[in-house]
């Protein structure tokens, strides 16, 4: 799927790009990004209320 030119074009239209890899790779990425953005949110004192 991540090599399909039509799919890649649709992602690009949305400002995204494919991230090929295994489900374990995606899990690591999500954990890393969750930690990163959690720290940003905490530092900026952002809340839902």
C-alpha positions in Angstrom: 0.0 0.0 0.0 2.7 2.5 0.9 4.3 2.1 -2.6 1.0 2.7 -4.5 1.4 6.1 -6.3 -2.3 6.9 -6.1 -2.3 6.3 -2.3 0.9 8.4 -1.8 -0.7 11.2 -3.9 -3.8 11.1 -1.7 -1.7 11.3 1.4 0.3 14.2 0.0 -2.9 16.1 -0.7 -3.6 15.9 3.1 -0.1 16.9 4.1 0.9 13.4 5.1 3.5 10.9 3.9 3.7 7.2 4.1 5.6 5.6 7.0 6.6 2.1 5.9 7.5 -0.3 8.7 6.2 -3.0 10.9 3.5 -2.7 13.6 6.3 -2.7 16.2 7.9 0.2 14.4 4.5 2.1 14.5 4.1 1.3 18.2 7.6 2.7 19.0 6.8 5.8 16.9 3.5 6.4 18.7 5.1 5.9 22.2 7.8 8.3 21.3 5.4 10.9 19.9 3.0 10.5 22.8 5.8 11.2 25.3 7.1 14.2 23.2 3.7 15.8 22.8 2.7 15.0 26.4 5.7 17.0 27.6 4.8 19.9 25.3 1.2 19.9 26.6 2.3 19.7 30.2 4.9 22.4 29.8 2.4 24.7 28.1 -0.2 23.9 30.7 -2.8 23.0 28.1 -6.0 21.5 29.4 -9.4 20.6 28.0 -11.4 23.0 30.2 
